[in-house]
Amino acid sequence: MDLSAYRECRLCPRLCRVDRSAGQRGVCGETAVCRVAAIGAHHGEEPVFSGTRGSGTVFFSGCSCRCLFCQNWQISRENRGDEVSLEELTERALELVGQGVHNLNFVTPDHVWPHLRELCRRLRAAGVAIPFIMNGSGYVRSELVPAYGEGIDIFLPDVKFSDPELAHRCMGDARYPEIALAAVAAMVATAGFLRPWDESFATPAAKGVLVRHLVLPGQVENSLGVLRGLYERCGPELPVSIMSQYRPMPACTEAGFMTGTVPRHEYDEVCALAERLGFEHAFIQPDYGDDGFIPDFCNEQPFAGNRQGET
């Protein structure tokens, strides 16, 4: 496997240029050793991904975004996880496929792209035909997206911020809004729009982009700006998922910022704009603000019982 991308690492927009292959840690908190926090069938994704048998989810340790409010903070900010060889990771992914999951869902994988690229190659060589999903923060170098498309079928990015100041306060980079929109545009150019209203999600033909946005408490204008930006860049055919499950994480409490939940009227206002703009397909969460959406990576089954939204 080619590890050269880990030298003077530029796998994410931080461009930290450390030599992760020599054991140095990037802003993502990881070296060139692949580490995984959880692998299993996840029933808490959008219905088009979870289906009836679950989404075969692989949570990679570390994250280049490292948001203050990340619900996966145990792995994105504390870097929990265990070292896995590529051989072991391939074997465990094949076990998931054998369980009948609808897809393989790789969470926060951009900073371990060399490993993921090789994993995708090995799985396809082994005859795996189900879709591969790249599920991440949206904080992605758009110029790398075409290479991702050589192994990835479905892109599931977050777009977190339209407000540069809020982005800087939460994850340390005011450039996030433009970076994320450019990344989404590149993903659409590479894979098109996901068609969640048909049955293709469970077949090898599934391909495309669906964008997630988590509504933040007291930050309605940020959310409205995200939707407007997505509409202007990609139009009404872009599927979106508007999430309500924000809960203040430990770093929020320490910072004294966004320490409450999202009022129902704020979430409803964001959903109403999606309808007014004319987005043709939007997932919402009927179990508004449900704690069941928050995983616990100290648990052997961190996402057991989780549920997701409906159109």
N, C-alpha and C positions, 0 to 999 in steps of 0.2 A: 504494500500500500504506500502511496506517495504521501509523505508527511511534510513536504516542503512548504505547504501553505501555513504551517504552524511556526515557521521561522520568520521573524519580523512580521508577526501576525497582523493581517489586515482583513480578517474575515468578517468584521463588523464595522460600522461607521466610526467607532472609537479610534481605529487605526493606531492601536497602542504599540505595535511593532516590536513587542517583546518576543524572545525566542522561546516559545512554549515547548518546542521539541527538546530544549535543554533543561526543562523543569521549571522555567519561569511561569508565573501566573499572569494572565491577561486581566483586563478589566472584568471579564466574565468570571474570574475567580478560578479558572481551570488551566491546567497544563495541556500537553498533547496526549495525555492519558484519557481515554474515554471512560466516563463514569455515569452510572444510571441510578436514579432514585427509586423508580418503580416501573414495573411492566405488568400489564394485565388487561383484561377485557373491561372497557369503560362504558357504562351505560348513561353517563351524564353529559354527553355531547349533544349537539343538535340532533333531532331525530333522523335526519338524512345520513348521519354518520354512525350513530349508535344502533339504528335499526332494531332488530329483535335479538341479535346475538352479541351486540357490543362492538365498540371500536377498539382494535388492538393497539393499546397506547403504550408508548415508550417515553418516559420522562427522563430527559438528560439533565445531569447536574450542571449548575452554573447558568448564567444569563448575562448578556452584554447590556441589557436594558436596566435591570436591577431597580425596578420601580419601588418607591416608598410603600405603596399599598398592595404590592403583589400578593395574591392569595396563595401562591406557591412559594412564599418567602423562605420556607425551610430549604428549598433547593436553589432558588434564584439568588438569595442573599446570604444564606448560611452554607450553601453548597453541600448539603447532605447528599450522600450517594455512595455507591460502591464501584470500584474499578471492575471493568469487564473487558475481556479480550474480544476481538472481532469475531473469533470463532464461537465464543460463548454467546455473544449478542445474536449472532446469526441463528444459533440453535434455539435460543429462547424465542426469537421472532417466529421461527418455523413452528414452534410449539403453539404459539398463539394462532397462527394460521390454521393449524390442525384442530383448534377448538371451534373453528367456524366463524371467526370474527369477520366483519364486512370489509375491513380495511386495516392497514397499519398506519398508525397515527403518531408521528414523531414530534415531540413537544420540546420547544426551545433547542432546535438542533443546529442553528446556523453557525455557532461557534465550534461545532464538531463536524462541519461539513465534510472534511476528508474521510472521516469514519463513515458518515451516513452515505456518502456517494458509493463507497465500496460495499457497504451493507446492501444497498439497493441492487447493485450489480450481482452480488452473490445470491440474493433472494430471487431475482428474475432468472438467473442461471439455474436455480433449483426448481423452476417451474411455477413460482408464486405469481398469480395473475390478478389478485385483488388490488385496488388502488392504494397508492402511497400518499400520505398527507404530510405536508410541512406545516406545522402548527406553531406559530411564534408571535413575537412581540410587534411585528411590523417595522422594527428598527433594523433594517436590512439595506445593504448596499445594492441599489437597483441594477448596477452593472453585472452583479453576480447571478441575478435571477435566471437568465437564459441557461446558465450551467445547471442551476437547480432543476430546471425543467427537463433536463436529460434523464433525471431519475425520479422526479416527483410528478404526480398526476394532479393533485389537488392542493391548492394553497389556502390556508386558513389563518390569515394574519389578523392581529389586533390593529386597530388604529385608535390610539389612546388620547391624543391631544391635538387640538387645533390652536391652542394658546401657547406660544413659545415660552412665556414666563412660567406657566404652570408646568410645562414639560421640564424646564430647567430645575424647578423646585422639587419635582417628583423623581426625576431620573438623571438630572445633571447635564442635559443637552437641549438647548433652545432650538436646535435645528430639527428636532424630532418631527414636527408637523410636515415639513416639506420632504424630509427623508421618507417618511411612511407613505405619503401620497405618491411619491415617485416610485416607491417599491410596489405599491398596489397596481399602479399603471403598468409597470413592467410585468407583473404577474398576469394581469389580464391580457397583455400582448402575447405572453408566452402560452397561457393555458385557456383563455377565454373565460366566460362566466359559468360557474357551476349551475346546473339546472336542478335545483332541489325539489321541483314540483313533479318530476318524473321518477321513474324507478331505476335510473341508471346508477344511483349511488352504490348499489350493491353489486355492480358488474365491473369487469375490467375496463369498460368504456368510460367510466366516470372520470371527468376531467374538469378543471375550472377553479374559480376563485370565489370564496365567500368571506366577507369581512366582518369581524366582531368589534363591538364597542361596548365598554363598561361605563355606565353612567356613574359619575362621581358626585358626592354630596356637596351641594352649594356651588356646583360648577356647570350649571345648565348651559350657559353660553358656550363653554368648551364643547359640550356634546352637540349642540346645534351647529357649531362651526365644523365639527367632524363630518356630520351628515351633509352639510352644504358642500364641503370640499370633495367628498366622495362623489356626490352627484355631479359636480362640475367636471371632475376628472373622468368619470366612468359612465355616468348616465343612469337611467332608472333600471336597467337590466341587472345591475350589480346586486347580488343577494347580500343582505346585511343581517346581522344578529345583534339585537340591542339587549344588553344584559343588565340585570337589576341587583345582582347578588353582592354588591360592595359591602364589605365589613372592614372596620379599621383593624389593621394589622399592627404588630408590636412597634414597628418603626413609626407609624402614624401617631401612636400614643406618645412615644418618646419625643416626637417633633411637635406635638400639640397641634396637628394639622389634619383636617378631614377625619375627625375622631367620632363622627356619628354615622348613621346609615342614610341612605337616599330616601327623602320623602316621596311618597307615592305620586304626588302631583308633579314632582320634577321628572320622574321616570315617564309619566303619562305625557308630559309636554314634549319630551324627546320622541316618543313613539308617534305622537300626533304630527310632528314635523316630517317624519319619514313618510307618513301617509300623504301629507300635503305636497311634498316634493314629487311624489309619484313613484317611489321605489316599488317595483312590481312584486318583490318577495322579501319580506322581513320576518325574521324570527323574533318573537317576544317570549318573556317568561311568565306563564300564568301563575306560578307559585312565586309571586313577587317577593324578592328579598330572602329567599329560603336559605337557611344555614346549611342545608344539605348540599349546596353547591361548593362548599369550602372543603378542600381535601386536607387530610392530616397525614403527612409523610412520616410521622413517627408510628403510624399504624401499619400493620402488615398489609391491609387493604385500604389504602388512603382514599380511594374514590368509591368505596362501596356505598350503594344507595343513592348516589348522586343522580339528579335528573336535569333535563335541559328544556328549552322552550319549545314553542309551537309556532306555526305560521298563522 
